[in-house]
Amino acid sequence: MFEQVALTGSTNADLLARAAAGAPEGLWLRADQQGGGRGRMGRDWASPAGNLYASTIARLVPGDSSPSTLAFVAALAAHDTIGLIAPDVAIQLKWPNDVLSANGQKLCGILLERAGDAIVAGFGINLVWHPVDIGRPVSDLGALGANPPAAQAVCEILADQFASRLQQWRQQPLANLLRAWEAAAHPKGTALRVNLPDGEQIDGLFAGLSDDGALRLRLADSEIRAIHAADIFLI
């Protein structure tokens, strides 16, 4: 089920309100532009016309894995979608749910928010535009040589990929999804900088995911530290 608007503040905010009012799983809302787009850690997400800004609802049911692991469902759905619409652009995942170019430029951000038993997953995919001078590497598919479809067509592909990965999350062991995420991510041994919520900064090497989806970081003394919430950078 798809709804489309020309301009809204935030597709996530809209669907959180609709979810609280009983909107069903599988509803998608896409906006041509957002006036108040949001990213992780409270960052603004610039949202001019041309890119994909869309959100959907998943409703938790008994037997589901931890809601936090829906981040990997969303990440793989976005990764799968970009692979289909821009097959010649090399991409990789970064924990928990960023899609990057091969050289670490951000192409897609995902924000998951909860309202009761509903998880709203918002996607911003840089199809033909990206911000500049924001202090971190970022690009768009057009700048990398691709010719992506229009945003609505991309949204329909993304909806199919999200439904497929959501089914995998519900019907298969969680380990299958986590191994799929690892296969799509930067290699083990990649150097990472981790900014923790309390301000601590630590460097280490990517050592895969734990059984619950935490990032495993190998420190200089070979200790493995589990990271459950942080801002992650490739270094």
Rosetta silent file (secondary structure, phi, psi, omega in degrees, C-alpha in Angstrom):
SEQUENCE: MFEQVALTGSTNADLLARAAAGAPEGLWLRADQQGGGRGRMGRDWASPAGNLYASTIARLVPGDSSPSTLAFVAALAAHDTIGLIAPDVAIQLKWPNDVLSANGQKLCGILLERAGDAIVAGFGINLVWHPVDIGRPVSDLGALGANPPAAQAVCEILADQFASRLQQWRQQPLANLLRAWEAAAHPKGTALRVNLPDGEQIDGLFAGLSDDGALRLRLADSEIRAIHAADIFLI
SCORE:     score description
SCORE:     0.000 S_00000001
   1 L     0.000  122.427 -175.609    0.000    0.000    0.000 S_00000001
   2 E  -118.692  136.379  168.591    1.585    3.275   -1.154 S_00000001
   3 E  -124.782  149.244 -176.018    0.758    6.855   -0.351 S_00000001
   4 E  -135.829  139.291  174.889    2.565    9.825   -1.837 S_00000001
   5 E  -133.319  153.147  179.217    2.771   13.501   -0.883 S_00000001
   6 E   -73.693  -43.734 -176.508    4.605   16.375   -2.521 S_00000001
   7 E  -146.800  134.833  172.790    5.898   17.887    0.717 S_00000001
   8 E  -146.049  170.824  175.841    5.777   16.918    4.379 S_00000001
   9 L   -70.502  -52.715 -177.627    7.813   17.573    7.470 S_00000001
  10 L  -157.849  126.243  177.180    8.936   13.976    7.942 S_00000001
  11 H   -64.663  -32.868  177.041    7.558   10.726    6.541 S_00000001
  12 H   -64.335  -46.667 -179.913    8.635    9.008    9.758 S_00000001
  13 H   -61.128  -39.877  178.982    6.712   11.479   11.910 S_00000001
  14 H   -62.407  -44.781 -176.717    3.654   11.070    9.702 S_00000001
  15 H   -75.776  -28.525  173.347    3.716    7.281    9.932 S_00000001
  16 H   -61.018  -41.779  178.028    4.369    7.285   13.675 S_00000001
  17 H   -66.342  -41.586 -179.562    1.131    9.223   14.063 S_00000001
  18 H   -69.483  -37.069  177.430   -0.714    6.903   11.697 S_00000001
  19 H   -61.812  -41.684  178.988    0.693    3.827   13.416 S_00000001
  20 H   -63.855  -25.183  178.806   -0.592    5.125   16.750 S_00000001
  21 L   -91.457    2.203  174.766   -4.006    5.483   15.097 S_00000001
  22 L   105.255   10.423  179.406   -3.940    1.866   13.864 S_00000001
  23 L   -59.400  146.127 -171.485   -2.379    2.022   10.388 S_00000001
  24 L   -84.181  160.991  169.108   -1.401   -1.467    9.188 S_00000001
  25 L   -58.474  143.373  177.150    1.946   -3.108    8.575 S_00000001
  26 L    95.528   -8.257  175.548    3.050   -2.652    4.993 S_00000001
  27 L   -71.240  133.366  175.709    1.859    0.926    4.558 S_00000001
  28 E  -118.804  139.526  174.034    4.435    3.062    2.732 S_00000001
  29 E  -126.003  125.355  177.738    4.523    6.851    2.592 S_00000001
  30 E  -120.361  138.431  176.835    6.802    8.645    0.133 S_00000001
  31 E  -117.150  140.536  173.342    7.392   12.385   -0.071 S_00000001
  32 E   -65.627  -36.870  177.985    8.894   14.299   -2.986 S_00000001
  33 E  -145.004  154.769  174.361   10.454   16.615   -0.404 S_00000001
  34 E  -124.351  139.146  176.624   10.677   16.855    3.385 S_00000001
  35 L   -91.495  -15.807 -177.540   10.881   20.041    5.374 S_00000001
  36 L  -141.518   44.143  179.891   12.045   18.356    8.570 S_00000001
  37 L   -61.138  145.615 -176.112   13.809   15.143    7.581 S_00000001
  38 E  -128.606  147.151  173.279   15.722   13.433   10.379 S_00000001
  39 L  -116.971 -173.623  177.292   18.640   11.049   10.594 S_00000001
  40 H   -64.809  158.536  177.957   20.200    9.036   13.401 S_00000001
  41 H    61.304   22.995  176.482   21.595   10.880   16.431 S_00000001
  42 H    75.774   12.439 -178.623   19.117   13.714   15.846 S_00000001
  43 L   -73.893  150.277  171.400   20.827   14.972   12.694 S_00000001
  44 E   -71.862  148.982  175.748   18.932   16.896   10.029 S_00000001
  45 L  -123.328  102.390 -179.292   18.433   15.072    6.726 S_00000001
  46 L   -58.968  135.218 -168.666   18.352   17.513    3.803 S_00000001
  47 L  -138.599   60.208  174.701   15.486   16.470    1.519 S_00000001
  48 L   -75.177  169.804 -178.374   15.234   18.347   -1.791 S_00000001
  49 L   -63.029  146.707  174.089   13.363   16.907   -4.770 S_00000001
  50 L   117.539  -31.133  178.749   14.911   14.022   -6.687 S_00000001
  51 L   -94.259  176.272  177.196   15.959   11.583   -3.969 S_00000001
  52 E   -95.493  125.651  172.297   13.935    8.897   -2.190 S_00000001
  53 E  -129.745  108.284 -173.583   12.331    9.808    1.148 S_00000001
  54 E  -150.950  150.967  178.817   10.014    7.053    2.307 S_00000001
  55 E  -136.425  156.411  177.677    8.874    5.261    5.442 S_00000001
  56 E  -142.229  167.632 -178.423    6.992    2.072    6.220 S_00000001
  57 E  -114.225  133.359  166.876    5.410    0.316    9.196 S_00000001
  58 E  -121.782  133.379 -179.417    6.249   -3.104   10.626 S_00000001
  59 E  -106.697  129.245 -178.627    4.149   -4.351   13.536 S_00000001
  60 L   -72.024  139.432  178.009    5.735   -6.611   16.135 S_00000001
  61 L  -130.593  159.918  178.822    4.041   -9.944   16.787 S_00000001
  62 L   -54.287  137.123 -179.680    4.755  -12.736   19.293 S_00000001
  63 L    95.604  -12.053  177.960    7.830  -14.711   18.326 S_00000001
  64 L   -66.546  152.693  172.990    9.595  -11.843   16.581 S_00000001
  65 L   -69.493  176.549  179.685   13.270  -11.257   17.282 S_00000001
  66 L   -53.963  135.494 -179.708   14.390   -8.167   19.191 S_00000001
  67 H   -55.956  -29.997 -178.640   12.989   -5.012   17.564 S_00000001
  68 H   -61.948  -26.792 -177.909   16.505   -3.564   17.374 S_00000001
  69 H   -77.562   -5.062  170.537   17.449   -6.215   14.819 S_00000001
  70 H   -64.191  -18.185  174.624   14.977   -4.736   12.351 S_00000001
  71 H   -57.596  -34.815 -178.653   17.860   -2.363   11.618 S_00000001
  72 H   -78.299  -31.820  171.903   19.462   -5.224    9.695 S_00000001
  73 H   -59.292  -50.487 -177.876   16.242   -5.954    7.808 S_00000001
  74 H   -64.477  -42.633 -179.106   16.115   -2.333    6.695 S_00000001
  75 H   -61.411  -46.207 -179.532   19.827   -2.191    5.881 S_00000001
  76 H   -67.705  -35.976  177.075   19.705   -5.293    3.713 S_00000001
  77 H   -62.252  -43.600  178.240   16.543   -4.114    1.964 S_00000001
  78 H   -66.223  -42.335  178.398   18.237   -0.826    1.055 S_00000001
  79 H   -61.176  -45.691  179.681   21.425   -2.636    0.010 S_00000001
  80 H   -61.495  -42.016 -177.990   19.423   -5.047   -2.153 S_00000001
  81 H   -64.045  -47.880 -179.927   17.503   -2.172   -3.733 S_00000001
  82 H   -63.934  -35.680  175.782   20.585   -0.142   -4.623 S_00000001
  83 H   -62.104  -32.003  179.253   22.169   -3.270   -6.038 S_00000001
  84 H   -79.236  -38.652 -174.677   19.178   -3.660   -8.359 S_00000001
  85 H   -89.891  -16.341 -179.986   18.878   -0.038   -9.509 S_00000001
  86 L  -142.235   64.845 -171.704   22.620    0.686   -9.773 S_00000001
  87 L   -63.812  -18.793 -178.322   24.314   -2.676  -10.349 S_00000001
  88 L   -91.525   -0.776  178.600   27.586   -1.101  -11.499 S_00000001
  89 L   -97.642  119.278  179.119   28.061    0.909   -8.286 S_00000001
  90 L   -75.033  130.902 -176.513   30.029   -0.982   -5.636 S_00000001
  91 E  -133.446  163.696  178.676   28.415   -0.601   -2.203 S_00000001
  92 E  -151.483  153.862  175.900   28.917   -1.806    1.361 S_00000001
  93 E   -93.418  147.616  172.641   27.030   -1.705    4.641 S_00000001
  94 E  -126.995  137.542 -173.993   28.251    0.035    7.793 S_00000001
  95 L   -59.375  138.832   -6.646   26.805   -0.776   11.216 S_00000001
  96 L   -89.170  -25.626 -171.742   24.017   -0.705   11.863 S_00000001
  97 L  -153.682   36.001  171.415   22.247    0.409    8.682 S_00000001
  98 E   -93.391  142.991  170.749   24.150    2.865    6.494 S_00000001
  99 E  -106.616  125.058 -177.264   24.796    2.049    2.841 S_00000001
 100 E  -116.948  157.991  168.000   28.132    3.395    1.615 S_00000001
 101 E   -71.146  174.347 -178.574   29.973    3.480   -1.680 S_00000001
 102 L   -61.047  -29.446 -179.468   33.095    1.333   -1.999 S_00000001
 103 L  -100.810   18.988  169.338   35.233    4.249   -0.805 S_00000001
 104 L    91.313   11.951  177.190   33.039    5.065    2.187 S_00000001
 105 L   -83.706  132.171 -177.536   30.695    7.765    0.863 S_00000001
 106 E   -72.798  130.137  178.781   27.234    7.590    2.404 S_00000001
 107 E  -113.397  -23.166 -175.038   24.474    6.839   -0.096 S_00000001
 108 E  -151.217  135.406  172.670   21.587    5.887    2.171 S_00000001
 109 E  -120.463  150.647 -176.776   20.543    6.529    5.733 S_00000001
 110 E  -133.993  136.436  178.031   17.862    4.712    7.715 S_00000001
 111 E  -127.364  121.669  176.361   16.028    5.766   10.860 S_00000001
 112 E  -106.068  132.328  178.487   13.925    3.337   12.916 S_00000001
 113 E  -136.614  154.541 -172.843   11.467    4.660   15.491 S_00000001
 114 E  -119.949  141.461  171.407    8.854    2.925   17.627 S_00000001
 115 E  -136.284   99.440 -177.249    5.243    3.632   18.553 S_00000001
 116 L    64.830 -124.710  179.493    3.793    0.815   20.699 S_00000001
 117 L   -90.690    8.038 -178.713    4.010   -2.408   18.710 S_00000001
 118 E  -104.109  133.463  170.856    4.804   -0.521   15.494 S_00000001
 119 E  -108.975  124.393  175.781    8.299    0.103   14.163 S_00000001
 120 E  -100.504  124.366  178.998    8.537    2.837   11.550 S_00000001
 121 E  -109.864  118.202  179.458   11.507    2.487    9.214 S_00000001
 122 E  -106.746  138.406 -176.586   12.453    5.600    7.270 S_00000001
 123 E  -122.791  133.231  169.284   14.766    5.525    4.249 S_00000001
 124 E  -123.813  111.138 -179.420   16.677    8.306    2.555 S_00000001
 125 E  -112.293  124.397 -179.982   18.468    7.170   -0.597 S_00000001
 126 L   -78.993   96.193 -179.003   20.622    9.680   -2.487 S_00000001
 127 L   -82.211  -52.046 -172.372   19.560    9.036   -6.063 S_00000001
 128 L  -134.187    5.176 -177.510   20.614   12.226   -7.861 S_00000001
 129 L  -150.071  148.423  172.212   21.671   14.716   -5.164 S_00000001
 130 L  -147.116  151.464  178.298   23.801   14.802   -2.035 S_00000001
 131 L   -72.797  160.353  178.266   24.704   17.496    0.483 S_00000001
 132 L  -125.393  160.411  175.823   28.182   18.993    0.582 S_00000001
 133 L    56.395   46.532  178.878   30.376   20.353    3.359 S_00000001
 134 L  -111.449    8.113  174.439   28.737   18.321    6.121 S_00000001
 135 L    83.795    9.194  176.978   31.922   16.961    7.650 S_00000001
 136 L  -152.487  152.013 -177.401   31.609   13.407    6.397 S_00000001
 137 L   -69.602  134.471 -178.212   31.928   11.709    2.974 S_00000001
 138 E  -151.788  149.942  178.670   28.655   11.480    1.055 S_00000001
 139 L  -152.190 -174.312  175.190   27.610   10.975   -2.558 S_00000001
 140 L  -137.993  164.208 -174.486   24.671    9.987   -4.741 S_00000001
 141 L   -64.763  -37.532  178.040   24.117    7.299   -7.348 S_00000001
 142 L   -62.311  -41.983  179.913   24.044    9.753  -10.239 S_00000001
 143 L   -65.607  -23.099  179.583   27.397   11.218   -9.217 S_00000001
 144 L   -93.664   10.122  173.329   28.820    7.678   -9.183 S_00000001
 145 L    97.992    1.198  179.900   27.760    7.080  -12.780 S_00000001
 146 L   -87.885  164.799  175.231   24.404    5.365  -12.322 S_00000001
 147 L  -126.264   75.707 -172.276   21.097    6.360  -13.903 S_00000001
 148 L   -69.490  155.099  175.724   18.611    5.390  -11.188 S_00000001
 149 L   -65.777  172.302  175.706   14.853    5.201  -11.788 S_00000001
 150 L   -64.064  159.012 -172.029   12.484    7.849  -10.465 S_00000001
 151 H   -58.068  -39.475 -178.323   11.863    7.841   -6.723 S_00000001
 152 H   -65.080  -40.517  177.593    8.440    6.158   -6.884 S_00000001
 153 H   -63.930  -39.872  177.363    9.806    3.237   -8.889 S_00000001
 154 H   -63.751  -39.525  179.555   12.666    2.905   -6.400 S_00000001
 155 H   -61.702  -39.594 -179.829   10.166    2.940   -3.531 S_00000001
 156 H   -67.138  -38.923  175.638    8.245    0.050   -5.073 S_00000001
 157 H   -65.029  -44.202  179.290   11.434   -1.980   -5.450 S_00000001
 158 H   -60.642  -40.177  179.128   12.407   -1.145   -1.875 S_00000001
 159 H   -60.813  -41.144  178.341    8.994   -2.251   -0.601 S_00000001
 160 H   -64.927  -43.659 -178.693    9.457   -5.651   -2.231 S_00000001
 161 H   -67.910  -37.626  178.720   12.955   -6.054   -0.810 S_00000001
 162 H   -65.536  -43.124  179.317   11.856   -4.964    2.661 S_00000001
 163 H   -61.691  -39.845 -179.884    8.967   -7.451    2.640 S_00000001
 164 H   -66.374  -44.348  179.864   11.345  -10.241    1.594 S_00000001
 165 H   -70.881  -32.806  176.218   13.891   -9.442    4.299 S_00000001
 166 H   -65.053  -39.676  176.712   11.143   -9.033    6.908 S_00000001
 167 H   -63.671  -41.689  176.936    9.883  -12.508    6.037 S_00000001
 168 H   -60.494  -43.526  179.901   13.413  -13.860    6.404 S_00000001
 169 H   -59.447  -36.733 -176.929   13.690  -12.164    9.823 S_00000001
 170 H   -85.317  -30.248 -169.191   10.470  -13.811   10.968 S_00000001
 171 H  -106.763  -12.874 -178.873   10.809  -17.257    9.450 S_00000001
 172 L  -119.613  163.334  173.725   14.519  -18.053    9.658 S_00000001
 173 L   -57.414  142.374 -179.999   17.060  -18.011   12.490 S_00000001
 174 H   -56.666  -32.094 -178.985   18.290  -14.497   13.182 S_00000001
 175 H   -56.768  -33.344  179.536   21.824  -15.723   12.510 S_00000001
 176 H   -62.370  -42.801 -179.979   20.964  -16.096    8.816 S_00000001
 177 H   -67.778  -41.767 -179.255   20.090  -12.412    8.544 S_00000001
 178 H   -65.623  -37.819  177.067   23.173  -11.335   10.504 S_00000001
 179 H   -67.914  -35.324  176.384   25.466  -13.417    8.290 S_00000001
 180 H   -64.289  -40.174  177.715   23.821  -11.863    5.208 S_00000001
 181 H   -63.146  -46.064  179.749   24.492   -8.422    6.678 S_00000001
 182 H   -59.071  -38.700 -179.109   28.138   -9.307    7.347 S_00000001
 183 H   -65.927  -26.611 -179.324   28.526  -10.525    3.756 S_00000001
 184 H   -93.398   -6.042 -174.766   27.291   -7.156    2.491 S_00000001
 185 E   -92.190  172.757  171.250   29.398   -5.082    4.903 S_00000001
 186 L   -57.682  153.781 -172.191   32.986   -3.845    4.790 S_00000001
 187 L   -65.825  154.495  169.367   35.407   -6.725    5.470 S_00000001
 188 L   -59.367  142.358 -175.058   36.336   -7.959    8.898 S_00000001
 189 L    95.508   -7.592  176.656   39.496   -6.201    9.971 S_00000001
 190 L   -63.569  135.766  179.272   38.316   -2.816    8.668 S_00000001
 191 E   -75.781  131.465 -177.544   39.522   -0.004   10.934 S_00000001
 192 E  -129.214  147.929  169.018   36.669    1.797   12.697 S_00000001
 193 E  -111.824  129.790 -174.770   36.302    4.792   14.971 S_00000001
 194 E  -116.328  120.155  174.192   33.468    4.503   17.482 S_00000001
 195 E  -103.149  108.488 -176.758   31.899    7.537   19.138 S_00000001
 196 L   -80.359  158.122 -178.214   29.864    6.301   22.112 S_00000001
 197 L   -57.439  -27.440 -179.003   26.795    8.150   23.460 S_00000001
 198 L   -85.355    3.867  178.389   28.732    9.215   26.580 S_00000001
 199 L    97.788  -11.254  178.835   31.384   10.943   24.444 S_00000001
 200 L   -66.998  140.285  177.169   34.039    8.229   24.665 S_00000001
 201 E  -120.175  128.010  179.381   35.895    7.605   21.407 S_00000001
 202 E  -134.454  146.188  176.421   37.596    4.284   20.713 S_00000001
 203 E  -110.939  150.496  177.847   39.329    2.836   17.660 S_00000001
 204 E  -174.127 -169.410 -178.498   39.500   -0.787   16.694 S_00000001
 205 E  -113.980  137.559  179.141   38.991   -3.371   13.973 S_00000001
 206 E   -62.893  127.271 -178.653   35.642   -4.711   12.804 S_00000001
 207 E  -123.523   25.460  177.494   35.207   -8.285   14.069 S_00000001
 208 E    90.744 -166.414 -178.558   31.696   -9.029   12.839 S_00000001
 209 E  -110.888  147.362  172.859   28.388   -9.082   14.693 S_00000001
 210 L   -78.958  175.413 -176.745   27.462  -10.745   17.952 S_00000001
 211 L   -63.554  -22.058  179.099   24.468  -13.072   18.195 S_00000001
 212 L  -101.447    5.998  177.104   22.198  -10.158   19.113 S_00000001
 213 L    94.695    0.682  175.778   23.495   -7.864   16.361 S_00000001
 214 L   -66.122  149.717  175.848   25.940   -5.804   18.411 S_00000001
 215 E   -77.633  131.343  177.323   29.068   -4.660   16.608 S_00000001
 216 E   -98.094  120.198 -176.759   32.156   -6.566   17.737 S_00000001
 217 E  -114.958  121.848  178.252   35.199   -4.291   17.896 S_00000001
 218 E   -87.812  118.397 -177.833   38.695   -5.745   18.324 S_00000001
 219 L   -84.276  174.403 -176.063   40.785   -3.361   20.429 S_00000001
 220 L   -61.024  -28.999  179.212   44.550   -2.874   20.312 S_00000001
 221 L   -89.925   12.322  179.332   45.040   -5.419   23.116 S_00000001
 222 L    76.421   -0.904  173.615   42.943   -7.975   21.143 S_00000001
 223 L   -64.202  142.985  174.826   39.994   -7.643   23.545 S_00000001
 224 E  -100.129  123.710  179.107   36.612   -7.803   21.789 S_00000001
 225 E  -111.776  131.258  178.552   34.201   -5.088   22.867 S_00000001
 226 E   -87.392  127.699 -178.663   30.486   -5.288   22.027 S_00000001
 227 E  -109.553  117.825 -177.518   29.034   -1.989   20.793 S_00000001
 228 L  -103.291  -20.947  177.907   25.265   -1.639   21.166 S_00000001
 229 L  -154.664  125.031 -178.463   24.829    2.080   20.408 S_00000001
 230 L  -176.369  167.026  169.677   27.338    4.419   18.783 S_00000001
 231 E  -100.616  126.407 -172.056   28.245    6.531   15.781 S_00000001
 232 E  -113.875  137.094  177.928   30.626    4.546   13.582 S_00000001
 233 E  -130.085  140.976  170.317   33.188    5.873   11.105 S_00000001
 234 E   -76.310  139.338  178.057   35.542    4.111    8.714 S_00000001
 235 L  -130.630    0.000    0.000   39.168    5.188    9.246 S_00000001
